[in-house]
Amino acid sequence: MRSELLKKKCKVDIYDPHVELVSYNKIKFIKKLNKNYYDGIIISVDHSSFKNMGYKKISSVGKKGCKIFDIKNIFPPKKNIIQL
């Protein structure tokens, strides 16, 4: 998925609080999420840390109208969550 987004010239940040590496195999991880920064958020793992952050905190890092793709269905349906 990351490579497809990069082909479309999307800027991709990867955040995983369980990863201690700064980069691995040309993939760079960020240590901190920026508020009101992201156009889209993809939740691709069901870490308890993401569940503990909760919908409100995760959605706060997205811009107004940000879509959240909740691949692991960790949150109940909401208007801006797309569950796969």
PyMOL Python script that loads the backbone (N, CA, C, O; Angstrom):
from pymol import cmd

cmd.read_pdbstr("""\
ATOM      1  N   MET A   1       0.827  -1.184   0.000  1.00  0.00           N
ATOM      2  CA  MET A   1       0.000   0.000   0.000  1.00  0.00           C
ATOM      3  C   MET A   1       0.872   1.249   0.000  1.00  0.00           C
ATOM      4  O   MET A   1       0.586   2.210  -0.714  1.00  0.00           O
ATOM      5  N   ARG A   2       1.934   1.237   0.799  1.00  0.00           N
ATOM      6  CA  ARG A   2       2.814   2.399   0.885  1.00  0.00           C
ATOM      7  C   ARG A   2       3.396   2.753  -0.477  1.00  0.00           C
ATOM      8  O   ARG A   2       3.441   3.924  -0.852  1.00  0.00           O
ATOM      9  N   SER A   3       3.841   1.739  -1.219  1.00  0.00           N
ATOM     10  CA  SER A   3       4.457   2.008  -2.526  1.00  0.00           C
ATOM     11  C   SER A   3       3.445   2.608  -3.500  1.00  0.00           C
ATOM     12  O   SER A   3       3.800   3.467  -4.308  1.00  0.00           O
ATOM     13  N   GLU A   4       2.192   2.165  -3.432  1.00  0.00           N
ATOM     14  CA  GLU A   4       1.155   2.735  -4.302  1.00  0.00           C
ATOM     15  C   GLU A   4       0.908   4.206  -3.971  1.00  0.00           C
ATOM     16  O   GLU A   4       0.731   5.027  -4.871  1.00  0.00           O
ATOM     17  N   LEU A   5       0.895   4.531  -2.698  1.00  0.00           N
ATOM     18  CA  LEU A   5       0.709   5.929  -2.301  1.00  0.00           C
ATOM     19  C   LEU A   5       1.881   6.789  -2.747  1.00  0.00           C
ATOM     20  O   LEU A   5       1.696   7.918  -3.200  1.00  0.00           O
ATOM     21  N   LEU A   6       3.076   6.253  -2.618  1.00  0.00           N
ATOM     22  CA  LEU A   6       4.258   7.012  -3.040  1.00  0.00           C
ATOM     23  C   LEU A   6       4.271   7.225  -4.551  1.00  0.00           C
ATOM     24  O   LEU A   6       4.700   8.279  -5.022  1.00  0.00           O
ATOM     25  N   LYS A   7       3.809   6.242  -5.313  1.00  0.00           N
ATOM     26  CA  LYS A   7       3.729   6.391  -6.770  1.00  0.00           C
ATOM     27  C   LYS A   7       2.801   7.537  -7.146  1.00  0.00           C
ATOM     28  O   LYS A   7       2.996   8.186  -8.174  1.00  0.00           O
ATOM     29  N   LYS A   8       1.807   7.784  -6.328  1.00  0.00           N
ATOM     30  CA  LYS A   8       0.844   8.857  -6.581  1.00  0.00           C
ATOM     31  C   LYS A   8       1.292  10.176  -5.952  1.00  0.00           C
ATOM     32  O   LYS A   8       0.511  11.122  -5.846  1.00  0.00           O
ATOM     33  N   LYS A   9       2.568  10.227  -5.533  1.00  0.00           N
ATOM     34  CA  LYS A   9       3.187  11.432  -4.976  1.00  0.00           C
ATOM     35  C   LYS A   9       2.608  11.833  -3.620  1.00  0.00           C
ATOM     36  O   LYS A   9       2.642  13.008  -3.253  1.00  0.00           O
ATOM     37  N   CYS A  10       2.082  10.870  -2.884  1.00  0.00           N
ATOM     38  CA  CYS A  10       1.582  11.140  -1.530  1.00  0.00           C
ATOM     39  C   CYS A  10       2.744  11.101  -0.549  1.00  0.00           C
ATOM     40  O   CYS A  10       3.646  10.273  -0.673  1.00  0.00           O
ATOM     41  N   LYS A  11       2.716  11.991   0.414  1.00  0.00           N
ATOM     42  CA  LYS A  11       3.697  11.959   1.495  1.00  0.00           C
ATOM     43  C   LYS A  11       3.167  10.975   2.528  1.00  0.00           C
ATOM     44  O   LYS A  11       2.020  11.078   2.962  1.00  0.00           O
ATOM     45  N   VAL A  12       4.000  10.029   2.918  1.00  0.00           N
ATOM     46  CA  VAL A  12       3.566   8.967   3.821  1.00  0.00           C
ATOM     47  C   VAL A  12       4.420   8.991   5.077  1.00  0.00           C
ATOM     48  O   VAL A  12       5.646   8.905   5.002  1.00  0.00           O
ATOM     49  N   ASP A  13       3.772   9.107   6.237  1.00  0.00           N
ATOM     50  CA  ASP A  13       4.433   8.966   7.528  1.00  0.00           C
ATOM     51  C   ASP A  13       3.976   7.639   8.121  1.00  0.00           C
ATOM     52  O   ASP A  13       2.807   7.271   8.003  1.00  0.00           O
ATOM     53  N   ILE A  14       4.888   6.929   8.753  1.00  0.00           N
ATOM     54  CA  ILE A  14       4.540   5.673   9.409  1.00  0.00           C
ATOM     55  C   ILE A  14       4.823   5.825  10.892  1.00  0.00           C
ATOM     56  O   ILE A  14       5.935   6.148  11.310  1.00  0.00           O
ATOM     57  N   TYR A  15       3.772   5.580  11.680  1.00  0.00           N
ATOM     58  CA  TYR A  15       3.878   5.698  13.129  1.00  0.00           C
ATOM     59  C   TYR A  15       3.482   4.368  13.758  1.00  0.00           C
ATOM     60  O   TYR A  15       2.395   3.847  13.505  1.00  0.00           O
ATOM     61  N   ASP A  16       4.362   3.834  14.565  1.00  0.00           N
ATOM     62  CA  ASP A  16       4.074   2.628  15.334  1.00  0.00           C
ATOM     63  C   ASP A  16       4.821   2.756  16.649  1.00  0.00           C
ATOM     64  O   ASP A  16       6.051   2.707  16.665  1.00  0.00           O
ATOM     65  N   PRO A  17       4.101   2.920  17.751  1.00  0.00           N
ATOM     66  CA  PRO A  17       4.773   3.122  19.040  1.00  0.00           C
ATOM     67  C   PRO A  17       5.580   1.919  19.506  1.00  0.00           C
ATOM     68  O   PRO A  17       6.358   2.024  20.454  1.00  0.00           O
ATOM     69  N   HIS A  18       5.401   0.771  18.842  1.00  0.00           N
ATOM     70  CA  HIS A  18       6.142  -0.434  19.214  1.00  0.00           C
ATOM     71  C   HIS A  18       7.451  -0.598  18.443  1.00  0.00           C
ATOM     72  O   HIS A  18       8.245  -1.492  18.737  1.00  0.00           O
ATOM     73  N   VAL A  19       7.668   0.265  17.462  1.00  0.00           N
ATOM     74  CA  VAL A  19       8.883   0.200  16.651  1.00  0.00           C
ATOM     75  C   VAL A  19       9.894   1.179  17.215  1.00  0.00           C
ATOM     76  O   VAL A  19       9.602   2.366  17.363  1.00  0.00           O
ATOM     77  N   GLU A  20      11.072   0.691  17.526  1.00  0.00           N
ATOM     78  CA  GLU A  20      12.111   1.552  18.082  1.00  0.00           C
ATOM     79  C   GLU A  20      13.094   2.040  17.023  1.00  0.00           C
ATOM     80  O   GLU A  20      13.945   2.881  17.311  1.00  0.00           O
ATOM     81  N   LEU A  21      12.987   1.528  15.815  1.00  0.00           N
ATOM     82  CA  LEU A  21      13.878   1.931  14.738  1.00  0.00           C
ATOM     83  C   LEU A  21      13.479   3.293  14.188  1.00  0.00           C
ATOM     84  O   LEU A  21      12.312   3.683  14.240  1.00  0.00           O
ATOM     85  N   VAL A  22      14.446   3.993  13.671  1.00  0.00           N
ATOM     86  CA  VAL A  22      14.164   5.244  12.966  1.00  0.00           C
ATOM     87  C   VAL A  22      13.862   4.935  11.503  1.00  0.00           C
ATOM     88  O   VAL A  22      12.999   5.566  10.891  1.00  0.00           O
ATOM     89  N   SER A  23      14.579   3.962  10.950  1.00  0.00           N
ATOM     90  CA  SER A  23      14.316   3.546   9.576  1.00  0.00           C
ATOM     91  C   SER A  23      14.698   2.076   9.404  1.00  0.00           C
ATOM     92  O   SER A  23      15.540   1.540  10.124  1.00  0.00           O
ATOM     93  N   TYR A  24      14.059   1.454   8.441  1.00  0.00           N
ATOM     94  CA  TYR A  24      14.323   0.056   8.128  1.00  0.00           C
ATOM     95  C   TYR A  24      13.971  -0.161   6.660  1.00  0.00           C
ATOM     96  O   TYR A  24      12.847   0.109   6.237  1.00  0.00           O
ATOM     97  N   ASN A  25      14.926  -0.643   5.900  1.00  0.00           N
ATOM     98  CA  ASN A  25      14.688  -0.973   4.491  1.00  0.00           C
ATOM     99  C   ASN A  25      14.022   0.191   3.736  1.00  0.00           C
ATOM    100  O   ASN A  25      13.034  -0.002   3.029  1.00  0.00           O
ATOM    101  N   LYS A  26      14.573   1.382   3.897  1.00  0.00           N
ATOM    102  CA  LYS A  26      14.109   2.616   3.256  1.00  0.00           C
ATOM    103  C   LYS A  26      12.758   3.109   3.773  1.00  0.00           C
ATOM    104  O   LYS A  26      12.172   4.023   3.193  1.00  0.00           O
ATOM    105  N   ILE A  27      12.261   2.515   4.852  1.00  0.00           N
ATOM    106  CA  ILE A  27      11.021   2.970   5.469  1.00  0.00           C
ATOM    107  C   ILE A  27      11.393   3.770   6.695  1.00  0.00           C
ATOM    108  O   ILE A  27      12.101   3.277   7.573  1.00  0.00           O
ATOM    109  N   LYS A  28      10.922   5.003   6.763  1.00  0.00           N
ATOM    110  CA  LYS A  28      11.213   5.858   7.908  1.00  0.00           C
ATOM    111  C   LYS A  28       9.999   5.929   8.818  1.00  0.00           C
ATOM    112  O   LYS A  28       8.870   6.100   8.358  1.00  0.00           O
ATOM    113  N   PHE A  29      10.243   5.797  10.098  1.00  0.00           N
ATOM    114  CA  PHE A  29       9.192   5.853  11.101  1.00  0.00           C
ATOM    115  C   PHE A  29       9.262   7.190  11.821  1.00  0.00           C
ATOM    116  O   PHE A  29      10.347   7.707  12.088  1.00  0.00           O
ATOM    117  N   ILE A  30       8.109   7.740  12.130  1.00  0.00           N
ATOM    118  CA  ILE A  30       8.089   8.967  12.921  1.00  0.00           C
ATOM    119  C   ILE A  30       7.820   8.598  14.371  1.00  0.00           C
ATOM    120  O   ILE A  30       7.185   7.583  14.656  1.00  0.00           O
ATOM    121  N   LYS A  31       8.304   9.423  15.275  1.00  0.00           N
ATOM    122  CA  LYS A  31       8.144   9.171  16.708  1.00  0.00           C
ATOM    123  C   LYS A  31       6.971   9.939  17.307  1.00  0.00           C
ATOM    124  O   LYS A  31       6.497   9.602  18.392  1.00  0.00           O
ATOM    125  N   LYS A  32       6.501  10.970  16.604  1.00  0.00           N
ATOM    126  CA  LYS A  32       5.451  11.827  17.144  1.00  0.00           C
ATOM    127  C   LYS A  32       4.461  12.174  16.033  1.00  0.00           C
ATOM    128  O   LYS A  32       4.848  12.439  14.895  1.00  0.00           O
ATOM    129  N   LEU A  33       3.191  12.166  16.385  1.00  0.00           N
ATOM    130  CA  LEU A  33       2.147  12.555  15.437  1.00  0.00           C
ATOM    131  C   LEU A  33       1.887  14.046  15.542  1.00  0.00           C
ATOM    132  O   LEU A  33       1.880  14.601  16.641  1.00  0.00           O
ATOM    133  N   ASN A  34       1.676  14.690  14.424  1.00  0.00           N
ATOM    134  CA  ASN A  34       1.395  16.128  14.386  1.00  0.00           C
ATOM    135  C   ASN A  34      -0.107  16.365  14.372  1.00  0.00           C
ATOM    136  O   ASN A  34      -0.825  15.718  13.611  1.00  0.00           O
ATOM    137  N   LYS A  35      -0.591  17.278  15.197  1.00  0.00           N
ATOM    138  CA  LYS A  35      -2.026  17.593  15.234  1.00  0.00           C
ATOM    139  C   LYS A  35      -2.464  18.315  13.965  1.00  0.00           C
ATOM    140  O   LYS A  35      -1.723  19.120  13.400  1.00  0.00           O
ATOM    141  N   ASN A  36      -3.676  18.011  13.535  1.00  0.00           N
ATOM    142  CA  ASN A  36      -4.284  18.650  12.358  1.00  0.00           C
ATOM    143  C   ASN A  36      -3.370  18.626  11.138  1.00  0.00           C
ATOM    144  O   ASN A  36      -3.245  19.633  10.442  1.00  0.00           O
ATOM    145  N   TYR A  37      -2.739  17.503  10.873  1.00  0.00           N
ATOM    146  CA  TYR A  37      -1.715  17.443   9.838  1.00  0.00           C
ATOM    147  C   TYR A  37      -2.091  16.528   8.665  1.00  0.00           C
ATOM    148  O   TYR A  37      -1.739  16.816   7.521  1.00  0.00           O
ATOM    149  N   TYR A  38      -2.791  15.447   8.937  1.00  0.00           N
ATOM    150  CA  TYR A  38      -2.962  14.397   7.930  1.00  0.00           C
ATOM    151  C   TYR A  38      -4.296  14.489   7.188  1.00  0.00           C
ATOM    152  O   TYR A  38      -5.332  14.795   7.778  1.00  0.00           O
ATOM    153  N   ASP A  39      -4.244  14.216   5.885  1.00  0.00           N
ATOM    154  CA  ASP A  39      -5.453  14.162   5.062  1.00  0.00           C
ATOM    155  C   ASP A  39      -6.158  12.820   5.225  1.00  0.00           C
ATOM    156  O   ASP A  39      -7.379  12.731   5.096  1.00  0.00           O
ATOM    157  N   GLY A  40      -5.386  11.789   5.508  1.00  0.00           N
ATOM    158  CA  GLY A  40      -5.928  10.445   5.690  1.00  0.00           C
ATOM    159  C   GLY A  40      -5.076   9.677   6.682  1.00  0.00           C
ATOM    160  O   GLY A  40      -3.868   9.892   6.783  1.00  0.00           O
ATOM    161  N   ILE A  41      -5.720   8.782   7.410  1.00  0.00           N
ATOM    162  CA  ILE A  41      -5.030   7.959   8.404  1.00  0.00           C
ATOM    163  C   ILE A  41      -5.426   6.517   8.153  1.00  0.00           C
ATOM    164  O   ILE A  41      -6.609   6.205   8.015  1.00  0.00           O
ATOM    165  N   ILE A  42      -4.443   5.645   8.094  1.00  0.00           N
ATOM    166  CA  ILE A  42      -4.703   4.220   7.918  1.00  0.00           C
ATOM    167  C   ILE A  42      -4.261   3.502   9.184  1.00  0.00           C
ATOM    168  O   ILE A  42      -3.089   3.541   9.559  1.00  0.00           O
ATOM    169  N   ILE A  43      -5.212   2.847   9.837  1.00  0.00           N
ATOM    170  CA  ILE A  43      -4.892   2.033  11.009  1.00  0.00           C
ATOM    171  C   ILE A  43      -4.822   0.596  10.510  1.00  0.00           C
ATOM    172  O   ILE A  43      -5.846  -0.014  10.201  1.00  0.00           O
ATOM    173  N   SER A  44      -3.604   0.059  10.435  1.00  0.00           N
ATOM    174  CA  SER A  44      -3.426  -1.267   9.841  1.00  0.00           C
ATOM    175  C   SER A  44      -3.044  -2.344  10.846  1.00  0.00           C
ATOM    176  O   SER A  44      -2.874  -3.506  10.476  1.00  0.00           O
ATOM    177  N   VAL A  45      -2.911  -1.973  12.099  1.00  0.00           N
ATOM    178  CA  VAL A  45      -2.631  -2.950  13.167  1.00  0.00           C
ATOM    179  C   VAL A  45      -3.551  -2.650  14.346  1.00  0.00           C
ATOM    180  O   VAL A  45      -3.973  -1.509  14.533  1.00  0.00           O
ATOM    181  N   ASP A  46      -3.856  -3.658  15.127  1.00  0.00           N
ATOM    182  CA  ASP A  46      -4.778  -3.432  16.245  1.00  0.00           C
ATOM    183  C   ASP A  46      -4.055  -3.414  17.591  1.00  0.00           C
ATOM    184  O   ASP A  46      -4.488  -4.043  18.557  1.00  0.00           O
ATOM    185  N   HIS A  47      -2.956  -2.687  17.628  1.00  0.00           N
ATOM    186  CA  HIS A  47      -2.220  -2.528  18.885  1.00  0.00           C
ATOM    187  C   HIS A  47      -3.133  -1.941  19.958  1.00  0.00           C
ATOM    188  O   HIS A  47      -3.974  -1.087  19.679  1.00  0.00           O
ATOM    189  N   SER A  48      -2.953  -2.407  21.168  1.00  0.00           N
ATOM    190  CA  SER A  48      -3.732  -1.851  22.275  1.00  0.00           C
ATOM    191  C   SER A  48      -3.415  -0.361  22.461  1.00  0.00           C
ATOM    192  O   SER A  48      -4.254   0.398  22.946  1.00  0.00           O
ATOM    193  N   SER A  49      -2.209   0.051  22.075  1.00  0.00           N
ATOM    194  CA  SER A  49      -1.850   1.469  22.225  1.00  0.00           C
ATOM    195  C   SER A  49      -2.742   2.351  21.341  1.00  0.00           C
ATOM    196  O   SER A  49      -3.078   3.466  21.742  1.00  0.00           O
ATOM    197  N   PHE A  50      -3.133   1.880  20.150  1.00  0.00           N
ATOM    198  CA  PHE A  50      -4.044   2.651  19.300  1.00  0.00           C
ATOM    199  C   PHE A  50      -5.444   2.653  19.897  1.00  0.00           C
ATOM    200  O   PHE A  50      -6.140   3.668  19.857  1.00  0.00           O
ATOM    201  N   LYS A  51      -5.853   1.522  20.445  1.00  0.00           N
ATOM    202  CA  LYS A  51      -7.164   1.456  21.107  1.00  0.00           C
ATOM    203  C   LYS A  51      -7.185   2.397  22.308  1.00  0.00           C
ATOM    204  O   LYS A  51      -8.175   3.089  22.544  1.00  0.00           O
ATOM    205  N   ASN A  52      -6.093   2.420  23.062  1.00  0.00           N
ATOM    206  CA  ASN A  52      -6.007   3.284  24.242  1.00  0.00           C
ATOM    207  C   ASN A  52      -5.968   4.765  23.869  1.00  0.00           C
ATOM    208  O   ASN A  52      -6.466   5.608  24.614  1.00  0.00           O
ATOM    209  N   MET A  53      -5.373   5.082  22.706  1.00  0.00           N
ATOM    210  CA  MET A  53      -5.369   6.476  22.243  1.00  0.00           C
ATOM    211  C   MET A  53      -6.803   6.933  22.027  1.00  0.00           C
ATOM    212  O   MET A  53      -7.155   8.076  22.319  1.00  0.00           O
ATOM    213  N   GLY A  54      -7.608   6.046  21.524  1.00  0.00           N
ATOM    214  CA  GLY A  54      -9.011   6.348  21.291  1.00  0.00           C
ATOM    215  C   GLY A  54      -9.248   7.129  20.011  1.00  0.00           C
ATOM    216  O   GLY A  54      -8.340   7.729  19.437  1.00  0.00           O
ATOM    217  N   TYR A  55     -10.484   7.098  19.594  1.00  0.00           N
ATOM    218  CA  TYR A  55     -10.887   7.761  18.357  1.00  0.00           C
ATOM    219  C   TYR A  55     -10.605   9.262  18.395  1.00  0.00           C
ATOM    220  O   TYR A  55     -10.114   9.832  17.421  1.00  0.00           O
ATOM    221  N   LYS A  56     -10.913   9.890  19.513  1.00  0.00           N
ATOM    222  CA  LYS A  56     -10.775  11.349  19.603  1.00  0.00           C
ATOM    223  C   LYS A  56      -9.335  11.798  19.375  1.00  0.00           C
ATOM    224  O   LYS A  56      -9.090  12.735  18.615  1.00  0.00           O
ATOM    225  N   LYS A  57      -8.390  11.141  20.022  1.00  0.00           N
ATOM    226  CA  LYS A  57      -6.988  11.541  19.873  1.00  0.00           C
ATOM    227  C   LYS A  57      -6.477  11.221  18.471  1.00  0.00           C
ATOM    228  O   LYS A  57      -5.768  12.028  17.870  1.00  0.00           O
ATOM    229  N   ILE A  58      -6.831  10.059  17.954  1.00  0.00           N
ATOM    230  CA  ILE A  58      -6.378   9.709  16.605  1.00  0.00           C
ATOM    231  C   ILE A  58      -6.963  10.676  15.580  1.00  0.00           C
ATOM    232  O   ILE A  58      -6.253  11.129  14.682  1.00  0.00           O
ATOM    233  N   SER A  59      -8.238  10.994  15.704  1.00  0.00           N
ATOM    234  CA  SER A  59      -8.838  11.918  14.732  1.00  0.00           C
ATOM    235  C   SER A  59      -8.280  13.333  14.871  1.00  0.00           C
ATOM    236  O   SER A  59      -8.355  14.116  13.923  1.00  0.00           O
ATOM    237  N   SER A  60      -7.725  13.674  16.030  1.00  0.00           N
ATOM    238  CA  SER A  60      -7.173  15.028  16.219  1.00  0.00           C
ATOM    239  C   SER A  60      -5.901  15.264  15.411  1.00  0.00           C
ATOM    240  O   SER A  60      -5.508  16.414  15.212  1.00  0.00           O
ATOM    241  N   VAL A  61      -5.255  14.207  14.945  1.00  0.00           N
ATOM    242  CA  VAL A  61      -4.053  14.412  14.125  1.00  0.00           C
ATOM    243  C   VAL A  61      -4.416  14.612  12.654  1.00  0.00           C
ATOM    244  O   VAL A  61      -3.559  14.959  11.842  1.00  0.00           O
ATOM    245  N   GLY A  62      -5.685  14.392  12.316  1.00  0.00           N
ATOM    246  CA  GLY A  62      -6.141  14.608  10.959  1.00  0.00           C
ATOM    247  C   GLY A  62      -6.686  16.005  10.764  1.00  0.00           C
ATOM    248  O   GLY A  62      -7.189  16.630  11.698  1.00  0.00           O
ATOM    249  N   LYS A  63      -6.579  16.485   9.544  1.00  0.00           N
ATOM    250  CA  LYS A  63      -7.180  17.770   9.178  1.00  0.00           C
ATOM    251  C   LYS A  63      -8.703  17.629   9.193  1.00  0.00           C
ATOM    252  O   LYS A  63      -9.233  16.522   9.286  1.00  0.00           O
ATOM    253  N   LYS A  64      -9.386  18.741   9.101  1.00  0.00           N
ATOM    254  CA  LYS A  64     -10.843  18.701   9.004  1.00  0.00           C
ATOM    255  C   LYS A  64     -11.220  17.909   7.750  1.00  0.00           C
ATOM    256  O   LYS A  64     -10.686  18.155   6.669  1.00  0.00           O
ATOM    257  N   GLY A  65     -12.123  16.980   7.901  1.00  0.00           N
ATOM    258  CA  GLY A  65     -12.534  16.152   6.765  1.00  0.00           C
ATOM    259  C   GLY A  65     -11.652  14.943   6.532  1.00  0.00           C
ATOM    260  O   GLY A  65     -11.860  14.206   5.568  1.00  0.00           O
ATOM    261  N   CYS A  66     -10.677  14.726   7.389  1.00  0.00           N
ATOM    262  CA  CYS A  66      -9.765  13.591   7.267  1.00  0.00           C
ATOM    263  C   CYS A  66     -10.550  12.282   7.325  1.00  0.00           C
ATOM    264  O   CYS A  66     -11.453  12.131   8.149  1.00  0.00           O
ATOM    265  N   LYS A  67     -10.212  11.354   6.467  1.00  0.00           N
ATOM    266  CA  LYS A  67     -10.815  10.018   6.495  1.00  0.00           C
ATOM    267  C   LYS A  67      -9.874   9.085   7.239  1.00  0.00           C
ATOM    268  O   LYS A  67      -8.656   9.129   7.065  1.00  0.00           O
ATOM    269  N   ILE A  68     -10.460   8.248   8.063  1.00  0.00           N
ATOM    270  CA  ILE A  68      -9.692   7.253   8.811  1.00  0.00           C
ATOM    271  C   ILE A  68     -10.063   5.886   8.262  1.00  0.00           C
ATOM    272  O   ILE A  68     -11.230   5.494   8.292  1.00  0.00           O
ATOM    273  N   PHE A  69      -9.079   5.165   7.764  1.00  0.00           N
ATOM    274  CA  PHE A  69      -9.276   3.819   7.248  1.00  0.00           C
ATOM    275  C   PHE A  69      -8.907   2.847   8.360  1.00  0.00           C
ATOM    276  O   PHE A  69      -7.731   2.635   8.652  1.00  0.00           O
ATOM    277  N   ASP A  70      -9.911   2.273   8.962  1.00  0.00           N
ATOM    278  CA  ASP A  70      -9.742   1.381  10.108  1.00  0.00           C
ATOM    279  C   ASP A  70      -9.784  -0.060   9.609  1.00  0.00           C
ATOM    280  O   ASP A  70     -10.828  -0.710   9.642  1.00  0.00           O
ATOM    281  N   ILE A  71      -8.654  -0.539   9.157  1.00  0.00           N
ATOM    282  CA  ILE A  71      -8.578  -1.866   8.549  1.00  0.00           C
ATOM    283  C   ILE A  71      -8.854  -2.977   9.559  1.00  0.00           C
ATOM    284  O   ILE A  71      -9.382  -4.027   9.192  1.00  0.00           O
ATOM    285  N   LYS A  72      -8.510  -2.761  10.803  1.00  0.00           N
ATOM    286  CA  LYS A  72      -8.679  -3.783  11.845  1.00  0.00           C
ATOM    287  C   LYS A  72      -9.968  -3.621  12.653  1.00  0.00           C
ATOM    288  O   LYS A  72     -10.198  -4.369  13.604  1.00  0.00           O
ATOM    289  N   ASN A  73     -10.808  -2.651  12.284  1.00  0.00           N
ATOM    290  CA  ASN A  73     -12.097  -2.441  12.954  1.00  0.00           C
ATOM    291  C   ASN A  73     -11.956  -2.305  14.468  1.00  0.00           C
ATOM    292  O   ASN A  73     -12.659  -2.974  15.225  1.00  0.00           O
ATOM    293  N   ILE A  74     -11.050  -1.441  14.905  1.00  0.00           N
ATOM    294  CA  ILE A  74     -10.859  -1.263  16.347  1.00  0.00           C
ATOM    295  C   ILE A  74     -11.811  -0.222  16.928  1.00  0.00           C
ATOM    296  O   ILE A  74     -11.970  -0.140  18.146  1.00  0.00           O
ATOM    297  N   PHE A  75     -12.443   0.573  16.066  1.00  0.00           N
ATOM    298  CA  PHE A  75     -13.386   1.586  16.527  1.00  0.00           C
ATOM    299  C   PHE A  75     -14.775   1.306  15.967  1.00  0.00           C
ATOM    300  O   PHE A  75     -14.908   0.733  14.886  1.00  0.00           O
ATOM    301  N   PRO A  76     -15.808   1.709  16.699  1.00  0.00           N
ATOM    302  CA  PRO A  76     -17.164   1.568  16.157  1.00  0.00           C
ATOM    303  C   PRO A  76     -17.350   2.502  14.963  1.00  0.00           C
ATOM    304  O   PRO A  76     -16.640   3.501  14.846  1.00  0.00           O
ATOM    305  N   PRO A  77     -18.294   2.189  14.080  1.00  0.00           N
ATOM    306  CA  PRO A  77     -18.514   3.030  12.897  1.00  0.00           C
ATOM    307  C   PRO A  77     -18.832   4.480  13.264  1.00  0.00           C
ATOM    308  O   PRO A  77     -19.590   4.749  14.196  1.00  0.00           O
ATOM    309  N   LYS A  78     -18.243   5.390  12.524  1.00  0.00           N
ATOM    310  CA  LYS A  78     -18.502   6.828  12.640  1.00  0.00           C
ATOM    311  C   LYS A  78     -18.496   7.397  11.227  1.00  0.00           C
ATOM    312  O   LYS A  78     -18.132   6.706  10.276  1.00  0.00           O
ATOM    313  N   LYS A  79     -18.898   8.653  11.094  1.00  0.00           N
ATOM    314  CA  LYS A  79     -19.041   9.224   9.752  1.00  0.00           C
ATOM    315  C   LYS A  79     -17.736   9.328   8.986  1.00  0.00           C
ATOM    316  O   LYS A  79     -17.750   9.215   7.760  1.00  0.00           O
ATOM    317  N   ASN A  80     -16.614   9.538   9.650  1.00  0.00           N
ATOM    318  CA  ASN A  80     -15.360   9.699   8.901  1.00  0.00           C
ATOM    319  C   ASN A  80     -14.468   8.454   8.966  1.00  0.00           C
ATOM    320  O   ASN A  80     -13.317   8.494   8.533  1.00  0.00           O
ATOM    321  N   ILE A  81     -14.998   7.349   9.508  1.00  0.00           N
ATOM    322  CA  ILE A  81     -14.224   6.101   9.555  1.00  0.00           C
ATOM    323  C   ILE A  81     -14.693   5.183   8.433  1.00  0.00           C
ATOM    324  O   ILE A  81     -15.887   4.935   8.267  1.00  0.00           O
ATOM    325  N   ILE A  82     -13.738   4.692   7.679  1.00  0.00           N
ATOM    326  CA  ILE A  82     -14.018   3.712   6.632  1.00  0.00           C
ATOM    327  C   ILE A  82     -13.463   2.389   7.125  1.00  0.00           C
ATOM    328  O   ILE A  82     -12.258   2.253   7.333  1.00  0.00           O
ATOM    329  N   GLN A  83     -14.337   1.418   7.312  1.00  0.00           N
ATOM    330  CA  GLN A  83     -13.905   0.120   7.820  1.00  0.00           C
ATOM    331  C   GLN A  83     -13.891  -0.877   6.672  1.00  0.00           C
ATOM    332  O   GLN A  83     -14.826  -0.958   5.876  1.00  0.00           O
ATOM    333  N   LEU A  84     -12.819  -1.621   6.616  1.00  0.00           N
ATOM    334  CA  LEU A  84     -12.662  -2.592   5.522  1.00  0.00           C
ATOM    335  C   LEU A  84     -12.793  -4.002   6.041  1.00  0.00           C
ATOM    336  O   LEU A  84     -12.691  -4.956   5.270  1.00  0.00           O
TER     337      LEU A  84
END
""", "prot")
cmd.dss("prot")
cmd.show_as("cartoon", "prot")
cmd.util.cbc("prot")
cmd.orient("prot")
